[in-house]
Every structure is written in C-alpha cells, then in structure tokens.
C-alpha cells in the first residue's frame, strides 16, 4: 500500500509538473486594431497575431456600425461598410480537419451607449434582394441605448413617444468565425459552416465555441458586439456597441466537425446557418446528434429521439443572407461523457 501511495504521489506530481509547464508556456497577447486593420470578410488575410494553443488574447472589436453614430442627428456615410471584424488570429498547429476551441472569458461594452438602426433593404419585415416587396421601404431610423454597466441594464427609448424601458445587459459577439474552406472569402455579414455572423446570444462570456478548421492556422475573426438582442434580431440590428474581449484558444487535433458547436455549464449546443430556416434547424440538429454519438455513446437514433423530447432551440437571426438556428440540450439529460 505504501508503495502504491508513493507511486500515486509521483504520478500526481508529474501530472502537475506537466500542467504547470503548459501554463508557463501559455502567453497573453494584447491587440487593439487600427481602423485600417479591421476586416470585412472571413477568408484569407495576413494574420494580425500568431498565437499558440493555450494562449490568451485581450482585444477590442468595433461596433458593427463603426464609429459613425455617436449622437442624434448622425448618419451613416455613403461609403459605409458594416460589421468590421478584428483579426485574423493565426493559431499555430491548426490544420484542416482539426477543431478550434475558443473559450470566451470576457465580453464587455467599451462604451456607455449602443445604437440600433432600421431602414430600407435590411431586416426581417422589409423588402430585400432576397425577398423583394411592392411595399414602401422602411425609412432610415436610429435608436440610442443608454448602457448602465453597474446596474447591468440597457435602456430602450422610443422615437415616437416618451416610452422607455430597461432591458438586461447581456453582451455577446455577433461574429465569431474562421476562414471558410477552398480559399473562399465571405462577407462579415454572412454566417455559415465556418461560424461568422451568427448573431447567437450564447456566444458570450462563459461559453466555449468549437469551430471547424478549414485552412492552416484557422484564421479566427471576431466582432459585431451586442449589448442586448432579441431572438431573431428582427429589425436587422441589435443594441450595437464596441466590445472589450478576452478569450483563450485551444486545439483538438484530428477532430472534424461540420458546423459550430457551443458549450457552457448547462448546455451542449450547435448552430446551423443556411436558408430556408428549416434547413438551418436540420443542420444544427444533425451536428448535435453527431456530438452525442461521438462523445456520449448514444446511438444515432437514440440521440434523435432524445432530442425530439428534450431539445430546446431558438432562432438567432432571420436577417442575414443565411438564417441561424441554435439547438441545445441540457447536460443533466445525458449519460456520462466517454472521452
């Protein structure tokens, strides 16, 4: 027994030494993009930083509306480009077929106000190039939201009356994605199998996001901070604001996933982004089934039936070129994880 205890102690000490070595090797990188360094596509680009698995990144993201709307009366310039993103970050060792792991540590507004807009050609209830209408276009309008970081509130103020209401401050990243496959570049207003502009409120502090690696280094982008957003983002924008962000990257070698996965203390989740909306639901549901089969030992049809009686879902957004649906299941409903 004493020999066993000595062996166990040596084993634990060796394990702790490995952990300490890994922690010591991890670095914290700080990067604040200049305006000319912001990106408007997910795709090939010169990395702004090269980081290793285990490294921390402290950074900042511009609002989806840029630094253009700061007080009533401000308007978007004629050459306005939406959704500037920070990045890309090159993750050493990441290769196609791997899974990039992004642990979101902090997402906090960098300003004390946020902005929402509505207008012609964008939104769930107006004519777009995908849904042409004969109705008159929605006029261009702007709402300012007051953020109280101490009270954790976001104040909505109506334009056509004196109505005001405080909403919970729930900051998250509308955009988190990697470069697509086959040297493709996609606009930062687009979500897809690579992540991107999913506008999913669960991409927040405390969530781990898993993204498929499609190119060497993965090329990670982030942006489009929201102080608050309703499911669907129906008018086309949320309470848009620049964000201070802290995250840590890891890598799962040799694991291939088809579409983004998310995990927090309570849920396993998967995001599907495509059109029509029911296909986005199918993409997300299939990915969640694959996860339950691979990591929890359920058969495909048992996982299918379990989701049919226990799955939750939300429509993250129906305003981007692809729609996004998030599906999730509580971990307490699952068998023990097998790997």
C-alpha positions as CSV (number, residue, x, y, z in Angstrom):
1,X,0.0,0.0,0.0
2,X,2.8,2.4,0.9
3,X,4.5,1.7,-2.4
4,X,1.2,2.4,-4.2
5,X,0.9,5.7,-2.3
6,X,4.4,6.7,-3.3
7,X,3.7,5.8,-6.9
8,X,0.4,7.7,-6.9
9,X,2.2,10.7,-5.4
10,X,4.9,10.6,-8.0
11,X,2.3,10.3,-10.8
12,X,0.3,13.3,-9.5
13,X,3.4,15.4,-9.1
14,X,4.4,14.5,-12.7
15,X,0.9,15.4,-13.9
16,X,1.1,18.7,-12.0
17,X,4.5,19.4,-13.5
18,X,3.1,19.0,-17.0
19,X,0.1,21.2,-16.2
20,X,2.5,23.9,-14.7
21,X,4.7,23.7,-17.8
22,X,1.8,24.2,-20.1
23,X,0.5,27.1,-18.1
24,X,4.0,28.6,-18.1
25,X,4.3,28.2,-21.8
26,X,0.9,30.0,-22.4
27,X,1.2,33.7,-23.3
28,X,-1.2,36.6,-23.0
29,X,-1.4,38.7,-26.2
30,X,-2.8,42.2,-26.3
31,X,-4.0,43.6,-29.6
32,X,-6.0,46.7,-30.4
33,X,-6.8,47.1,-34.2
34,X,-6.2,50.3,-36.0
35,X,-9.1,51.4,-38.3
36,X,-7.2,50.3,-41.4
37,X,-6.6,46.8,-39.9
38,X,-10.3,45.9,-39.5
39,X,-11.6,43.2,-41.8
40,X,-14.8,42.9,-43.8
41,X,-14.5,39.3,-45.0
42,X,-14.0,35.9,-43.4
43,X,-11.2,34.4,-45.6
44,X,-7.5,34.6,-46.5
45,X,-5.7,37.6,-45.0
46,X,-2.4,38.4,-43.4
47,X,-2.7,37.4,-39.6
48,X,-2.6,40.3,-37.1
49,X,-1.1,37.9,-34.5
50,X,0.2,34.3,-34.3
51,X,-0.8,32.5,-31.1
52,X,-0.3,29.0,-29.7
53,X,-3.0,26.7,-28.3
54,X,-3.4,27.7,-24.6
55,X,-2.7,31.4,-25.3
56,X,-4.9,34.2,-24.1
57,X,-5.9,37.2,-26.3
58,X,-7.1,40.5,-24.9
59,X,-8.5,42.6,-27.7
60,X,-11.2,45.1,-28.8
61,X,-13.9,45.0,-31.5
62,X,-15.5,47.9,-33.3
63,X,-19.3,48.2,-33.4
64,X,-21.0,46.8,-36.5
65,X,-21.9,50.4,-37.3
66,X,-18.4,51.6,-36.9
67,X,-17.6,54.8,-35.1
68,X,-20.2,56.8,-37.1
69,X,-23.3,57.2,-34.9
70,X,-22.5,58.9,-31.7
71,X,-25.4,61.3,-31.1
72,X,-28.8,62.0,-32.5
73,X,-28.6,63.5,-36.0
74,X,-25.5,61.5,-37.0
75,X,-26.0,59.5,-40.2
76,X,-24.1,56.7,-41.9
77,X,-21.7,57.8,-44.6
78,X,-22.4,56.9,-48.2
79,X,-19.4,54.6,-48.3
80,X,-20.4,52.8,-45.0
81,X,-19.3,49.2,-44.7
82,X,-21.0,47.2,-41.9
83,X,-19.5,44.6,-39.5
84,X,-15.8,45.4,-39.2
85,X,-14.1,42.4,-37.6
86,X,-10.9,42.1,-35.6
87,X,-8.4,39.5,-36.8
88,X,-7.5,37.2,-38.2
89,X,-5.6,35.4,-35.5
90,X,-3.4,32.5,-36.7
91,X,-3.3,29.5,-34.4
92,X,-0.1,27.6,-34.6
93,X,-0.5,23.9,-35.4
94,X,-4.1,24.3,-36.6
95,X,-4.7,22.3,-39.8
96,X,-7.8,21.4,-41.9
97,X,-9.7,18.6,-40.1
98,X,-8.9,19.9,-36.6
99,X,-11.3,21.7,-34.3
100,X,-10.5,25.2,-33.0
101,X,-11.6,25.8,-29.4
102,X,-12.4,29.4,-28.3
103,X,-13.0,29.9,-24.5
104,X,-14.8,33.2,-24.2
105,X,-13.6,34.8,-20.9
106,X,-14.9,38.4,-21.1
107,X,-17.2,40.4,-23.4
108,X,-17.9,43.8,-22.1
109,X,-19.1,47.1,-23.7
110,X,-16.4,49.6,-24.5
111,X,-18.8,52.5,-24.4
112,X,-21.7,53.6,-22.3
113,X,-24.2,53.7,-25.2
114,X,-25.3,51.4,-28.0
115,X,-27.0,52.1,-31.3
116,X,-29.7,50.3,-33.3
117,X,-30.9,51.2,-36.8
118,X,-33.6,50.2,-39.2
119,X,-34.0,51.2,-42.9
120,X,-34.6,50.1,-46.4
121,X,-33.3,46.8,-47.7
122,X,-32.4,45.2,-44.4
123,X,-34.4,43.4,-41.7
124,X,-37.0,40.7,-41.3
125,X,-40.0,42.7,-42.2
126,X,-38.8,44.8,-45.2
127,X,-38.1,44.1,-48.8
128,X,-34.6,42.9,-49.6
129,X,-32.8,41.5,-52.7
130,X,-33.8,38.0,-51.4
131,X,-37.4,39.0,-50.6
132,X,-38.5,41.8,-52.9
133,X,-41.7,43.6,-52.0
134,X,-44.0,46.2,-53.5
135,X,-44.4,48.0,-50.2
136,X,-42.8,51.3,-49.5
137,X,-39.3,50.9,-48.0
138,X,-38.9,51.4,-44.2
139,X,-37.4,54.9,-43.5
140,X,-33.9,55.1,-42.1
141,X,-34.1,55.5,-38.3
142,X,-31.6,55.4,-35.4
143,X,-32.2,54.5,-31.8
144,X,-29.7,55.2,-29.0
145,X,-29.5,52.9,-25.9
146,X,-28.0,54.0,-22.6
147,X,-25.8,51.3,-21.0
148,X,-25.5,51.2,-17.2
149,X,-22.6,48.8,-16.6
150,X,-23.1,49.0,-12.8
151,X,-26.8,48.1,-12.9
152,X,-26.3,45.8,-15.9
153,X,-29.1,47.4,-17.9
154,X,-29.7,48.7,-21.4
155,X,-32.3,51.4,-21.8
156,X,-34.6,51.5,-24.8
157,X,-36.1,54.9,-25.7
158,X,-39.0,55.1,-28.2
159,X,-38.7,57.6,-31.0
160,X,-42.4,58.4,-31.4
161,X,-43.4,58.6,-27.7
162,X,-41.8,59.2,-24.3
163,X,-41.8,55.4,-23.5
164,X,-38.6,54.0,-22.0
165,X,-37.8,50.6,-20.6
166,X,-34.7,49.0,-19.1
167,X,-33.6,45.7,-20.5
168,X,-30.9,43.3,-19.1
169,X,-27.4,44.0,-20.3
170,X,-26.4,40.7,-22.0
171,X,-23.2,41.4,-24.0
172,X,-22.1,38.9,-26.7
173,X,-20.3,38.7,-30.0
174,X,-22.5,38.6,-33.1
175,X,-19.5,37.5,-35.2
176,X,-17.1,34.7,-34.4
177,X,-15.7,32.7,-37.2
178,X,-12.8,31.2,-39.1
179,X,-11.8,31.3,-42.8
180,X,-14.0,29.1,-45.0
181,X,-12.6,26.2,-47.0
182,X,-11.3,26.3,-50.6
183,X,-9.8,29.8,-50.3
184,X,-13.4,31.2,-50.2
185,X,-14.0,34.7,-48.7
186,X,-17.4,35.6,-47.3
187,X,-18.6,39.0,-46.2
188,X,-18.7,39.6,-42.5
189,X,-22.5,39.9,-42.6
190,X,-22.7,36.2,-43.6
191,X,-22.9,33.2,-41.3
192,X,-22.2,29.7,-42.4
193,X,-20.5,26.4,-41.6
194,X,-17.4,28.4,-40.7
195,X,-19.3,30.4,-38.0
196,X,-19.3,34.1,-38.9
197,X,-22.2,36.5,-38.3
198,X,-24.4,34.0,-36.4
199,X,-25.8,36.7,-34.0
200,X,-26.3,34.0,-31.4
201,X,-26.6,35.4,-27.9
202,X,-24.9,32.3,-26.4
203,X,-21.6,33.5,-27.9
204,X,-20.9,35.2,-24.6
205,X,-18.6,35.1,-21.6
206,X,-18.6,31.6,-20.1
207,X,-19.2,29.8,-23.4
208,X,-16.8,27.7,-25.3
209,X,-17.2,27.8,-29.0
210,X,-15.9,25.0,-31.3
211,X,-15.2,25.9,-34.9
212,X,-14.1,23.7,-37.8
213,X,-10.6,24.4,-39.1
214,X,-10.6,24.8,-42.8
215,X,-7.2,26.4,-43.6
216,X,-3.8,26.3,-42.0
217,X,-3.8,28.5,-38.8
218,X,-7.7,28.5,-38.8
219,X,-7.7,32.4,-39.2
220,X,-10.0,33.4,-36.4
221,X,-12.1,36.6,-36.7
222,X,-14.5,38.3,-34.2
223,X,-16.7,41.4,-33.9
224,X,-20.2,42.8,-34.0
225,X,-20.7,43.2,-30.3
226,X,-24.2,43.4,-29.0
227,X,-25.3,44.8,-25.6
228,X,-28.7,43.2,-26.0
229,X,-30.6,41.4,-28.7
230,X,-33.9,39.7,-29.1
231,X,-34.2,36.3,-30.7
232,X,-34.4,36.8,-34.5
233,X,-32.8,40.3,-34.5
234,X,-36.0,41.1,-36.4
235,X,-35.2,44.7,-37.5
236,X,-31.7,43.8,-38.7
237,X,-29.6,45.2,-35.8
238,X,-29.3,44.7,-32.0
239,X,-28.0,47.2,-29.5
240,X,-24.7,47.6,-31.4
241,X,-21.6,48.6,-29.4
242,X,-17.8,48.2,-29.5
243,X,-16.6,45.5,-27.1
244,X,-13.6,44.6,-24.9
245,X,-12.9,40.9,-25.3
246,X,-10.7,38.3,-23.6
247,X,-10.6,34.7,-24.9
248,X,-8.3,31.7,-24.8
249,X,-7.7,29.3,-27.7
250,X,-7.1,25.6,-27.8
251,X,-7.0,23.0,-30.5
252,X,-8.4,19.5,-30.8
253,X,-6.2,17.7,-33.3
254,X,-7.9,15.3,-35.8
255,X,-11.5,16.0,-34.7
256,X,-13.7,17.2,-37.6
257,X,-17.0,19.0,-37.0
258,X,-19.3,20.2,-39.7
259,X,-20.7,23.4,-38.1
260,X,-20.1,25.4,-34.9
261,X,-20.7,23.8,-31.5
262,X,-21.1,25.7,-28.3
263,X,-20.9,24.6,-24.6
264,X,-21.5,26.2,-21.3
265,X,-22.0,24.9,-17.8
266,X,-25.6,23.8,-18.6
267,X,-25.9,23.1,-22.3
268,X,-24.4,21.4,-25.3
269,X,-25.4,23.5,-28.4
270,X,-25.0,23.5,-32.2
271,X,-25.6,26.3,-34.7
272,X,-26.9,25.9,-38.2
273,X,-26.8,28.8,-40.7
274,X,-28.4,28.5,-44.1
275,X,-31.7,29.1,-45.9
276,X,-34.5,28.1,-45.7
277,X,-35.0,28.3,-42.0
278,X,-36.0,24.7,-41.6
279,X,-32.7,23.6,-43.2
280,X,-30.8,25.7,-40.7
281,X,-32.6,23.7,-38.0
282,X,-31.7,20.4,-39.7
283,X,-28.0,21.4,-39.9
284,X,-27.9,22.3,-36.2
285,X,-29.8,19.2,-35.1
286,X,-27.7,16.8,-37.1
287,X,-24.5,18.3,-35.6
288,X,-25.9,17.9,-32.1
289,X,-26.8,14.3,-32.8
290,X,-23.2,13.7,-34.1
291,X,-21.9,15.2,-30.9
292,X,-24.0,12.9,-28.6
293,X,-23.0,9.8,-30.6
294,X,-19.2,10.6,-30.6
295,X,-18.8,11.8,-27.1
296,X,-21.7,10.3,-25.1
297,X,-22.0,6.8,-26.6
298,X,-25.6,7.1,-27.7
299,X,-26.7,5.5,-31.0
300,X,-27.8,7.9,-33.7
301,X,-31.5,7.0,-33.5
302,X,-31.5,7.1,-29.6
303,X,-29.9,10.6,-29.8
304,X,-32.5,11.6,-32.4
305,X,-35.4,10.5,-30.2
306,X,-33.8,12.1,-27.1
307,X,-33.6,15.4,-28.9
308,X,-37.1,15.1,-30.0
309,X,-38.3,15.1,-26.4
310,X,-35.7,17.2,-24.7
311,X,-34.1,19.6,-27.2
312,X,-34.5,23.4,-26.9
313,X,-33.9,25.8,-29.7
314,X,-34.0,29.5,-30.7
315,X,-34.0,31.4,-34.0
316,X,-30.9,33.5,-33.5
317,X,-31.5,35.7,-36.6
318,X,-33.5,35.8,-39.8
319,X,-32.0,38.9,-41.3
320,X,-28.6,37.9,-42.7
321,X,-28.0,36.2,-46.1
322,X,-28.2,32.9,-44.2
323,X,-30.5,32.4,-41.2
324,X,-29.2,30.9,-38.0
325,X,-30.9,28.5,-35.6
326,X,-29.3,27.3,-32.3
327,X,-30.3,24.0,-30.8
328,X,-29.3,22.8,-27.4
329,X,-29.8,20.1,-24.8
330,X,-29.1,20.2,-21.0
331,X,-26.2,18.2,-19.9
332,X,-28.1,16.7,-17.0
333,X,-30.2,14.7,-19.5
334,X,-27.1,13.0,-20.9
335,X,-25.1,9.8,-20.0
336,X,-21.6,10.3,-18.7
337,X,-19.2,11.6,-21.3
338,X,-17.0,8.9,-22.7
339,X,-14.0,10.9,-23.9
